[in-house]
Amino acid sequence: MRLLTIKGKPVEKEMVVLFILVSVKLLIHLLTNAFESYGIFRDEYYYLACSRHLDLGYVDQPPLSIYMLAVSRFLLGDSLFALRFLPAAAGSLTVLFTGLTVRKLNGGLTAMVIACLAMIAAPILLAMNNIYSMNAIGILLWTIAAYLLVRLIEEDNPKLWIAIGIVIGLGLLNKISMGFFAVGVLAGVLFTKQRKHLSTRWPYIAALIAGGLFLPYIIWNLMHGMPHLEFIHNASTYKYAGVTRLDFILGQFLLSNPFSLPVWFAGFYYYFISEEGKRFRLLGIAFVTVVLIFIINGHSKPEYLSPAYPMMFAAGAVQLERLFRRKYLAWLKYALPVSMAVGGIIAAPFALPCLPVETYIDYAKAMGMAPQTNEGKELSELPQFYADMFGWENMAKTVSEVYASLPPEEKEKTVIYAQNYGEAGAMDYYRKKYDLPPVISPHNNYWIWGWDHVDKGYETVIIIGGKIEDHLFSLETVEKAATIHSRFAIPYENNLPVFVGRGLKRTLKEIWGTDKHFI
C-alpha cells in the first residue's frame, strides 16, 4: 500500500489515481457533449417521450431507466447536455467500481491503471456512456454486482447476498439481460466452493428481493398481453437476423479495444488457472455462462456482452500486475497502458461524436472504415449510430410548416402520423419550439399511447413518409405537401415526403387495431 500526504493526512496512492481516472472518464463525456456532440439520438427522443408517460413498463424495456430520466429532466431539464449527464456519471461510477474490484482482488497501482484504462479506452463503453439509454445504467449495475460478489468471497459475509439481490433486482428492472448475469452467478455458485451458501437462507432471500423488484414489470406485461416477448421475438427474427455468432465473437475484439486483448486473456488465466484467482472462479464461470447464452441465441449483437467487461478487466489487470513484476517484463507495465490509451484515442471518433462531422467523414475514409449498422439499413456517409443524430429538428420544422398551411378550422382536427418512435419522439420534443399537433405512431409504446387519441375525431392526418398508394387504403385523398431534407440523416429519414391526408375511409380505431409495430 502506497501512501501520499494530502493536507497532512495519509491517502493511498491507488485511491488518488483511481479518482483521477474516474474524473478523466467523466470529463471525456461532459466535454464532448458540451462542445461537439452532433445531436440527440433517435432512441433518446423516444426515452424522453416515455419519461412523460410514466408506467410500470414499456414494450421494449422495464421502467427503471425511464424513471431515472424523469428525475433528471425535473432537476436538469432536457437539453442534450442535461440528457447525457446521467450516462456520463454512470460511466465514471463504472470505472470507480472496476477500480474497487481491483483493490478487493488485492491488485495494486499498476493493476488499477490497467483495469480502469481498459474501461476508459473501450470504444463500446465510450459510446454507451455518451447517449441516454438503459445500457449505461445496466453496465454500472453489472459492475456493482460483480464487486459485491468479490466482497462476498473475500469477506465470507453471506449477508452481502442481500445487497447482491437488490442490485440484480434493479438490474432486471432496468434491462432483462441482467437475468443472464443472474444465471451466470447461479452456475458459478453451483460449480465452486461458494455452493456452501446454498445451505443458508441468504441467497434465497436475495432471489426473493430480486424477483420482488422485477415483479412490477411482469405484472405490466401480463396486463398488456406480454408485449415485451413479442418485441424480443420480432427483434431477433427481423431486426437483428443478419447478426451471426461470428459477428458476436469477432465484435468483442474491436468493441473492447484490440490493445486490451492481453487483459482479456489474463482475466481468463486468473479465474481458471492461477492459484490466487481460484477463490474468485465464480465470476469467471458467470462470464463464460453469459457468453454461451449469447452465442446460443445466435443473433446477439456484440455490444450485449459489454456489461461483463469490468469483471474480466479487473481480474486480468491483477494477473498482469503479477506478471510484470518480473524484471524482463517490467517495461510492459508502461507499454500496455500507453498502447491501450493510443488505441482508445484512435478509435474514439468512431464511438464519440468528438470531431466535426465533415472531419469525421474524412477521418473514417482515411482509416478505411466504411459506415456500419447491425440492422441491415442503407447507409450513406455516416454509420447508423451517428446518422440517427441528424435531421430531427429539421423534420419537426418541416412538419410544422405543413401544419401552419392548413386552415384554422382544420388544424383543430389534425393529427401527425409518424412511422416510428424516432419521428414521433422528435415531434413531441420540438413541440415547445414549433407549432405541432398531437402525434401518433404504431411503433412500440407509441402504439399503446395511441389508443388515447383514436376517438378524438381527427379528420386530417399529416403523414411522415410512406407511399401515397399505401395511405390511400385508409384515406380518400392524399397529397404531398413537403419533403424533409437532411444530408447526414440516415437515408430512410432523408428526402422524406410529408403528406396531408383527408377523409378517413376507416376510423382511427380500426386503423390502430392493425397497425401495431413492436420491434
Helices and strands as residue ranges (DSSP letters): E 3-6, E 9-12, H 13-35, H 42-51, H 64-76, H 80-83, H 85-104, H 109-120, H 123-128, H 134-155, H 160-174, H 178-190, G 193-199, H 202-223, H 227-234, I 235-239, H 245-255, G 258-260, H 261-272, G 276-280, H 281-297, G 302-308, H 309-323, G 327-329, H 332-351, H 357-366, H 384-387, H 392-404, H 408-411, E 414-417, H 421-429, G 430-432, E 439-440, H 445-450, E 460-464, H 468-471, E 475-484, G 491-493, E 496-504, H 508-512
